[in-house]
Amino acid sequence: MGNLVDQINKSQLINEFKVVVADAEALLKATANTSGEKIAEVRSKAEKSLSIAKAKLADAQDEMLARTEAAAKVTDVYVHENPWRSIGLAAGVGVVIGLLIGRR
């Protein structure tokens, strides 16, 4: 269960990081016509940092996808090997959710 929470947190972090990267790209495009040696230097550093960040983001996303696929495969094998346990577990979770909803 903690692993799932970690994956959800990583997913949210990746989504937020994508927004930051998009904003940084927009800022770089907006300052493209601005001249000056200092601005050119800062733009160059920002572009390098942005490309490194994009690569790390892609790696993290690929790792998370691989872990999710592995978890899905393990779950599929478990359900096929233990169908009645899986049905009982799903029914139990459904009853608990039904009770919680019924209390409101």
For each residue, the residues with C-beta under 8 A, 3 or more apart:
1: 4 5
2: 5 6
3: 6 7 71
4: 1 7 8
5: 1 2 8 9
6: 2 3 9 10
7: 3 4 10 11 64 67 68
8: 4 5 11 12
9: 5 6 12 13
10: 6 7 13 14 60 64
11: 7 8 14 15 64
12: 8 9 15 16
13: 9 10 16 17
14: 10 11 17 18 57 60 61 64
15: 11 12 18 19
16: 12 13 19 20
17: 13 14 20 21 53 57
18: 14 15 21 22 57
19: 15 16 22 23
20: 16 17 23 24
21: 17 18 24 25 50 53 54 57
22: 18 19 25 26
23: 19 20 26 27
24: 20 21 27 28 46 50
25: 21 22 28 29 50
26: 22 23 29 30
27: 23 24 30 31 46
28: 24 25 31 32 43 46 47 50
29: 25 26 32
30: 26 27
31: 27 28 34 39 43
32: 28 29 43
33:
34: 31 39
35: 39 40
36: 39 40
37: 40 41
38: 41 42
39: 31 34 35 36 42 43
40: 35 36 37 43 44
41: 37 38 44 45
42: 38 39 45 46
43: 28 31 32 39 40 46 47
44: 40 41 47 48
45: 41 42 48 49
46: 24 27 28 42 43 49 50
47: 28 43 44 50 51
48: 44 45 51 52
49: 45 46 52 53
50: 21 24 25 28 46 47 53 54
51: 47 48 54 55
52: 48 49 55 56
53: 17 21 49 50 56 57
54: 21 50 51 57 58
55: 51 52 58 59
56: 52 53 59 60
57: 14 17 18 21 53 54 60 61
58: 54 55 61 62
59: 55 56 62 63
60: 10 14 56 57 63 64
61: 14 57 58 64 65
62: 58 59 65 66
63: 59 60 66 67
64: 7 10 11 14 60 61 67 68
65: 61 62 68 69
66: 62 63 69 70
67: 7 63 64 70 71
68: 7 64 65 71 72
69: 65 66 72 73
70: 66 67 73 74
71: 3 67 68 74 75
72: 68 69 75 76
73: 69 70 76 77
74: 70 71 77 78
75: 71 72 78 79
76: 72 73 79 80
77: 73 74 80 81
78: 74 75 81 82 86
79: 75 76 82 83 86
80: 76 77 83
81: 77 78
82: 78 79 85 86
83: 79 80 86 87
84: 87 88
85: 82 88 89
86: 78 79 82 83 89 90
87: 83 84 90 91
88: 84 85 91 92
89: 85 86 92 93
90: 86 87 93 94
91: 87 88 94 95
92: 88 89 95 96
93: 89 90 96 97
94: 90 91 97 98
95: 91 92 98 99
96: 92 93 99 100
97: 93 94 100 101
98: 94 95 101 102
99: 95 96 102 103
100: 96 97 103 104
101: 97 98 104
102: 98 99
103: 99 100
104: 100 101
